[in-house]
Amino acid sequence: MNTMPSRLAASACLAASMALVGSYVALSKPLAAAFPVLLLAWLRFGIAAVAMLPWLRKPAHEPSMPRSVRRLVFLESFLGNFLFSICMIYGVSMTSAVSAGVVMAAIPAAVAIASWLLLRERVTSRAWAAVACAVVGIGLLGIARPGHGAPGSSAQGNALWGHLLLFAAVLCEAAYAVIGKKLTGSLGPKRISALINLWGLVLATPFGLHLAAQFDFGAIDAGLWVLLVFYALAASIWTVWLWMTGLRAIPAAQAGVFSVLLPVSAALTGVLALGESMGALEVLALLIALAGVALATLPSRTVNDL
């Protein structure tokens, strides 16, 4: 039976999803250092596809998917799964988990803009202020962490490209949020998770097969394999299922408040698990970015948002 979660259970699902996203964004950095990015994406989708085989079966109560829903499933996977993974992994590999946390804090503002462009929803002044906070936070991050080399070095250029790729991942995640809300009205969370992961596997397979034929898998130690399995399950199964489950009971605009946990989780994982450091400017950038999350997602106490 297709049951609706309570608001408390839905809130817990959304919070857990965003905390997991932040942790796997950070932990993808050592994986990207060990595997080519497109091979890593292919392994992720493949491991998750095996784990989600039972979820592919259409429930008896679920109607057949019309062409419009099948198109949305593909777009959800292409933008929110495939492109997001590529941009995010490349971006983190060129910068840091702390940087990823600051840039990913722009997701609520990006969702607001995407809703304005695609759904014709009104963008409030607070949402525009959130966009400004995101811009300032990312700008401060560029000053605080311009690269590990001297000005003009390749490290500095890599950091700039890394920030741009992370921002591209933010735009992909915004599209994922908007399309995902539409899909929850037609499909169950488990089936959405399995279908978009399967499309991700199809898209990554040509690259994965080519890279796997040249890769020395014996050079990867046991700890990285364990981390890879966690990354695959967290990125393709747990976070998607938790997010889609929460969206069934909570509107997308209200669900965005839980995205505050993503940058916090990413930054803390980078510092505590990966040994990264945070300077004063980086802390300020993260605080400004989190202020932008609050502006974009917390409900206003007034009737009309000025």
C-alpha positions as CSV (number, residue, x, y, z in Angstrom):
1,M,0.0,0.0,0.0
2,N,1.2,3.5,-0.9
3,T,1.4,5.2,2.6
4,M,2.2,8.8,3.3
5,P,4.9,9.5,5.9
6,S,4.0,11.8,8.9
7,R,5.5,15.3,8.8
8,L,7.9,14.4,11.6
9,A,9.1,11.2,9.8
10,A,9.3,13.2,6.5
11,S,11.4,15.9,8.2
12,A,13.8,13.2,9.6
13,C,14.2,11.7,6.1
14,L,15.0,15.1,4.6
15,A,17.5,15.9,7.3
16,A,19.2,12.5,7.0
17,S,19.4,12.9,3.2
18,M,21.1,16.2,3.3
19,A,23.6,15.2,6.0
20,L,24.5,12.1,4.0
21,V,24.9,14.2,0.8
22,G,27.3,16.5,2.6
23,S,29.4,13.5,3.9
24,Y,29.6,11.7,0.6
25,V,30.5,14.9,-1.3
26,A,33.4,15.3,1.1
27,L,34.4,11.6,1.0
28,S,34.4,11.6,-2.8
29,K,37.8,13.5,-2.7
30,P,40.0,10.5,-1.8
31,L,38.0,8.3,-4.2
32,A,38.6,10.8,-7.0
33,A,42.3,10.7,-6.3
34,A,42.3,6.9,-6.7
35,F,39.9,6.4,-9.6
36,P,39.3,8.3,-12.9
37,V,36.1,10.3,-12.3
38,L,34.0,8.7,-15.0
39,L,35.1,5.2,-13.9
40,L,34.2,6.1,-10.3
41,A,30.7,7.2,-11.5
42,W,30.3,4.0,-13.4
43,L,31.3,1.9,-10.4
44,R,28.9,3.9,-8.2
45,F,25.9,3.3,-10.5
46,G,26.8,-0.3,-11.0
47,I,27.1,-1.2,-7.3
48,A,23.8,0.6,-6.6
49,A,22.0,-1.0,-9.5
50,V,22.8,-4.5,-8.1
51,A,21.6,-3.4,-4.6
52,M,18.3,-1.9,-6.1
53,L,17.3,-4.7,-8.4
54,P,14.1,-5.5,-6.4
55,W,13.1,-1.8,-6.5
56,L,12.9,-1.8,-10.3
57,R,9.7,-3.9,-10.3
58,K,6.6,-1.9,-10.9
59,P,4.2,-2.1,-7.9
60,A,0.7,-3.5,-8.7
61,H,-1.0,-0.2,-7.7
62,E,1.3,2.0,-9.8
63,P,-0.1,3.0,-13.3
64,S,2.0,2.7,-16.4
65,M,4.4,5.6,-17.0
66,P,3.2,8.0,-19.7
67,R,5.9,9.4,-22.0
68,S,6.0,12.7,-20.1
69,V,6.9,10.9,-16.9
70,R,9.6,8.7,-18.6
71,R,11.1,11.9,-20.0
72,L,11.2,13.5,-16.5
73,V,12.8,10.3,-15.1
74,F,15.6,10.6,-17.8
75,L,16.1,14.3,-17.1
76,E,16.2,13.7,-13.3
77,S,18.9,11.1,-13.8
78,F,20.9,13.0,-16.5
79,L,20.9,16.3,-14.5
80,G,20.7,15.3,-10.9
81,N,22.5,12.0,-11.0
82,F,25.0,11.8,-13.9
83,L,26.0,15.5,-14.5
84,F,25.8,16.3,-10.8
85,S,28.2,13.5,-10.0
86,I,30.7,14.4,-12.7
87,C,30.7,18.1,-11.8
88,M,30.8,17.5,-8.1
89,I,33.6,14.9,-8.1
90,Y,35.8,16.9,-10.5
91,G,35.1,20.0,-8.5
92,V,36.0,18.5,-5.1
93,S,39.1,16.9,-6.6
94,M,40.3,20.4,-7.7
95,T,39.4,22.2,-4.5
96,S,38.4,20.8,-1.0
97,A,35.5,19.5,1.0
98,V,35.3,22.8,2.8
99,S,35.0,24.6,-0.6
100,A,32.3,22.2,-1.7
101,G,30.4,22.9,1.5
102,V,30.4,26.7,0.9
103,V,29.5,26.4,-2.8
104,M,26.8,23.8,-2.2
105,A,25.1,26.2,0.3
106,A,23.9,28.0,-2.9
107,I,21.5,25.2,-3.6
108,P,18.3,26.7,-2.0
109,A,18.9,30.0,-3.8
110,A,19.4,28.1,-7.1
111,V,16.2,26.1,-6.4
112,A,14.3,29.4,-6.0
113,I,15.6,30.7,-9.3
114,A,14.9,27.4,-11.1
115,S,11.3,27.5,-9.7
116,W,11.0,31.1,-11.0
117,L,12.3,30.2,-14.5
118,L,10.6,26.8,-14.9
119,L,7.5,26.9,-12.7
120,R,6.8,30.7,-12.9
121,E,6.9,30.9,-9.0
122,R,7.4,34.3,-7.5
123,V,10.9,35.0,-6.2
124,T,10.9,37.0,-3.0
125,S,13.3,39.7,-1.9
126,R,14.7,37.3,0.7
127,A,15.5,34.7,-2.1
128,W,17.4,37.4,-4.0
129,A,19.2,38.3,-0.8
130,A,20.1,34.6,-0.5
131,V,21.5,34.7,-4.0
132,A,23.7,37.7,-2.9
133,C,24.9,35.8,0.1
134,A,25.8,32.8,-2.1
135,V,27.8,35.1,-4.4
136,V,29.6,36.8,-1.5
137,G,30.4,33.4,0.2
138,I,31.8,31.9,-3.0
139,G,33.8,35.1,-3.7
140,L,35.3,35.0,-0.2
141,L,36.1,31.4,-0.7
142,G,38.1,32.3,-3.9
143,I,40.1,34.8,-1.8
144,A,40.6,32.4,1.1
145,R,41.5,29.3,-1.0
146,P,42.8,30.5,-4.4
147,G,45.0,27.5,-4.8
148,H,48.0,26.0,-3.0
149,G,50.5,27.5,-5.3
150,A,51.6,31.0,-6.0
151,P,49.3,33.5,-7.9
152,G,48.9,32.5,-11.5
153,S,50.0,28.9,-10.8
154,S,48.2,25.9,-12.2
155,A,46.9,25.1,-8.7
156,Q,45.1,28.5,-8.6
157,G,43.6,27.8,-12.0
158,N,42.5,24.4,-10.9
159,A,40.8,25.9,-7.9
160,L,38.9,28.3,-10.1
161,W,37.7,25.5,-12.4
162,G,36.9,23.5,-9.3
163,H,34.6,26.2,-8.0
164,L,32.9,26.6,-11.4
165,L,32.3,22.9,-11.6
166,L,30.9,22.8,-8.0
167,F,28.5,25.7,-9.0
168,A,27.5,23.7,-12.1
169,A,26.7,20.8,-9.7
170,V,24.5,23.3,-7.7
171,L,22.5,24.1,-10.9
172,C,22.1,20.4,-11.6
173,E,20.9,19.8,-8.0
174,A,18.4,22.7,-8.4
175,A,16.9,21.0,-11.5
176,Y,16.9,17.7,-9.6
177,A,14.8,19.2,-6.8
178,V,12.2,20.8,-9.1
179,I,11.9,17.6,-11.3
180,G,11.9,15.3,-8.3
181,K,8.8,17.1,-6.8
182,K,6.9,16.4,-10.0
183,L,7.9,12.7,-10.1
184,T,6.7,12.1,-6.5
185,G,3.2,12.6,-7.7
186,S,3.5,9.7,-10.2
187,L,6.0,7.2,-8.8
188,G,7.1,5.8,-5.4
189,P,10.4,6.8,-3.8
190,K,12.0,3.4,-4.3
191,R,11.1,3.2,-7.9
192,I,12.3,6.7,-8.7
193,S,15.6,5.9,-7.0
194,A,16.1,2.7,-9.0
195,L,15.1,4.1,-12.3
196,I,17.3,7.2,-12.2
197,N,20.2,5.2,-11.0
198,L,19.7,2.7,-13.9
199,W,19.8,5.6,-16.4
200,G,22.9,6.9,-14.7
201,L,24.5,3.4,-15.3
202,V,23.5,3.5,-18.9
203,L,25.0,6.9,-19.5
204,A,28.2,6.1,-17.7
205,T,28.8,2.6,-19.1
206,P,30.6,3.5,-22.4
207,F,33.1,5.7,-20.4
208,G,33.4,3.1,-17.6
209,L,34.1,0.2,-19.8
210,H,36.8,2.1,-21.7
211,L,38.5,3.2,-18.5
212,A,38.1,-0.1,-16.7
213,A,40.1,-1.9,-19.5
214,Q,43.1,0.3,-18.7
215,F,42.8,0.6,-14.9
216,D,44.8,-1.4,-12.3
217,F,42.2,-2.4,-9.8
218,G,44.8,-4.4,-7.8
219,A,46.4,-1.1,-6.7
220,I,43.3,-0.1,-4.8
221,D,43.4,-1.0,-1.1
222,A,40.6,-2.5,1.0
223,G,39.7,0.7,2.7
224,L,39.0,2.6,-0.5
225,W,36.8,-0.3,-1.7
226,V,34.8,0.0,1.5
227,L,34.5,3.8,1.0
228,L,33.4,3.2,-2.6
229,V,30.6,0.9,-1.5
230,F,29.5,3.5,1.1
231,Y,29.6,6.2,-1.5
232,A,27.6,4.2,-4.0
233,L,24.9,3.2,-1.5
234,A,24.7,6.7,0.0
235,A,24.7,8.6,-3.3
236,S,22.4,6.4,-5.3
237,I,20.1,4.8,-2.7
238,W,19.9,6.2,0.7
239,T,19.9,9.9,-0.1
240,V,17.6,9.7,-3.0
241,W,15.1,7.4,-1.3
242,L,15.1,9.5,1.9
243,W,14.7,12.8,-0.1
244,M,11.9,11.5,-2.3
245,T,10.1,10.0,0.8
246,G,10.3,13.3,2.6
247,L,9.1,15.3,-0.4
248,R,5.8,13.3,-0.5
249,A,4.7,14.9,2.8
250,I,6.5,18.3,2.8
251,P,6.4,20.9,0.0
252,A,9.7,21.5,-1.9
253,A,10.0,25.1,-0.7
254,Q,9.8,24.0,3.0
255,A,12.0,21.0,2.3
256,G,14.8,23.3,1.3
257,V,15.4,24.3,4.9
258,F,17.1,21.0,5.5
259,S,19.7,21.7,2.9
260,V,21.5,23.7,5.6
261,L,22.9,20.3,6.7
262,L,24.6,19.7,3.4
263,P,27.4,22.4,3.6
264,V,27.8,21.9,7.4
265,S,28.2,18.1,6.9
266,A,30.6,18.5,4.0
267,A,32.8,21.1,5.8
268,L,32.8,19.0,9.1
269,T,33.7,15.8,7.2
270,G,36.5,17.6,5.4
271,V,37.9,18.9,8.7
272,L,37.4,15.8,10.9
273,A,37.8,13.0,8.4
274,L,40.1,14.4,5.8
275,G,42.3,16.6,7.9
276,E,41.5,19.8,6.0
277,S,41.8,23.2,7.7
278,M,39.5,26.2,7.9
279,G,40.9,29.7,8.1
280,A,39.1,32.8,9.3
281,L,38.0,33.8,5.8
282,E,36.7,30.3,5.1
283,V,34.7,30.3,8.3
284,L,33.2,33.7,7.3
285,A,32.4,32.4,3.8
286,L,30.6,29.4,5.3
287,L,28.7,31.6,7.8
288,I,27.5,33.9,5.0
289,A,26.6,31.0,2.9
290,L,24.5,29.5,5.7
291,A,22.8,32.9,6.2
292,G,21.8,32.6,2.5
293,V,20.3,29.2,3.2
294,A,18.3,30.6,6.1
295,L,17.1,33.5,4.0
296,A,16.0,31.2,1.2
297,T,14.3,28.6,3.2
298,L,13.1,29.7,6.6
299,P,9.4,30.8,6.7
300,S,8.7,34.5,7.1
301,R,6.9,35.8,10.1
302,T,5.1,38.4,8.1
303,V,2.3,37.8,5.7
304,N,4.0,39.5,2.8
305,D,7.7,39.2,2.2
306,L,8.8,42.7,1.3
